[in-house]
Amino acid sequence: MLRILACFAGLTLVSLPHSPKIYTPIREAKMFQIANRFLDSLDDPLKQKAQYPFNSDERLNWHYVPIKRNGVPMKDLSEAQQKAAQDLLRSGLSVRGLEKVTQIRELENVLKEMEKGSGPTRDPDLYFVTIFGQPSEKGSWGWRWEGHHMSLNWTVLNGKVIASSPQFLGTNPGEVRSGPLKGRRVLAKEEDLGYDMIHSLTDDQKKTAILSPTAPPDIITESKRQADITDHKGLAYNAMTKEQQGILLTLIREYAVVQNPTIAHERLEAVRKAGLDKIVFAWMGGVERGTGNYYRVEGSTFLIEYDNTQNNNNHVHSVWRDFKGDFGVDLLAQHYQSFAHRDGQHFLHDHEDSDHQH
């Protein structure tokens, strides 16, 4: 168990197969510098599409279905501009996270072939980059990378990432069953560890952990701006064996290490400090592979949801939420309040962000 906790805190990364489309995590510049390089690569019309004021309502307008989005899509960018956008993505993610993101984008071609034009537009380059505010080492700004089955959000305050959620990744198909990518399961670990967890439980433990024999049709929080599951039902961490606790911590870590090592470490430290004993694991639906199922891991500060019920139980949605930390809302509020108390005046933003209006 001590070894598991050390791995949980230390973030020992598992190496991934080489992919020519994946860059290693960026180290040579700070995130705000990389974001500014991206913005500087754009002409005025593209920059107008890409950049919003930090306090814009658009910053909270996230989703994961194929809908019209605001921002600049990869398909509108030149090769050099796409490289600058990829550099920005690299600054926020780990190698493992980049691998998952790239493979999810590639599934758009699988869907295009499966649907033969009968569904929404499927395009691996229909993923949007949106910058909120002016990237700077001081003050507040943020950015989003979003498209079908993907919404990644970062909020930065005084040069530090204070929020990296909502973090949504999904796959359709969950497992590719024909064609050149046959056998691909982008979110395999998220699925396998969930099954490992439920299959490790005794009958008595299952009575507490399984909330319903039927899984919901989607993650329960959907794309709500604030995660609102607070019933705290499920099997408590302290009611698990050491082995079960190890599986649960590995599952939590799998969601955390999508982010770059610094962000992931801070996430896991926050989970630990909030109290592992406050974590519960809950399941809905069938417990055998191929049946529709849902699980969640709920702590006092965070929530993980996983759902696989659509398209004959071969369509996965997964998300990491922070109950008070999504989009950095609470931390920003505390910062502004502290600033106002120090200076004796109301503080809105370190920047009035962007001159242009949307």
Secondary structure, 3 states (H helix, E strand, C coil): CHHHHHHHHHCCCCCCCCCCCCCCCCCCCCHHHHHHHHHHCCCHHHHHHHEECCCCHHHHCCCCCCCCCCCEEHHHCCHHHHHHHHHHHHHHECHHHHHHHHHHHHHHHHHHHHHCCCCCCCCCCCCEEEEECCCCCCCEEEEEEEECCEEEEEEEECCEEEECCCEEEEECCCCCCCCCCCCCCCCHHHHHHHHHHHHHCCHHHHHHHEEECCCCCCCCCCCCCCCCCCCCCCEEHHHCCHHHHHHHHHHHHHHHCCECHHHHHHHHHHHHHHCHHHCEEEEEECCCCCCCEEEEEECCCEEEEEEECHHHHCCEEEEEEECCCHHHHHHHHHHHHHHHHHHCCCCCCCCCCCCCCC
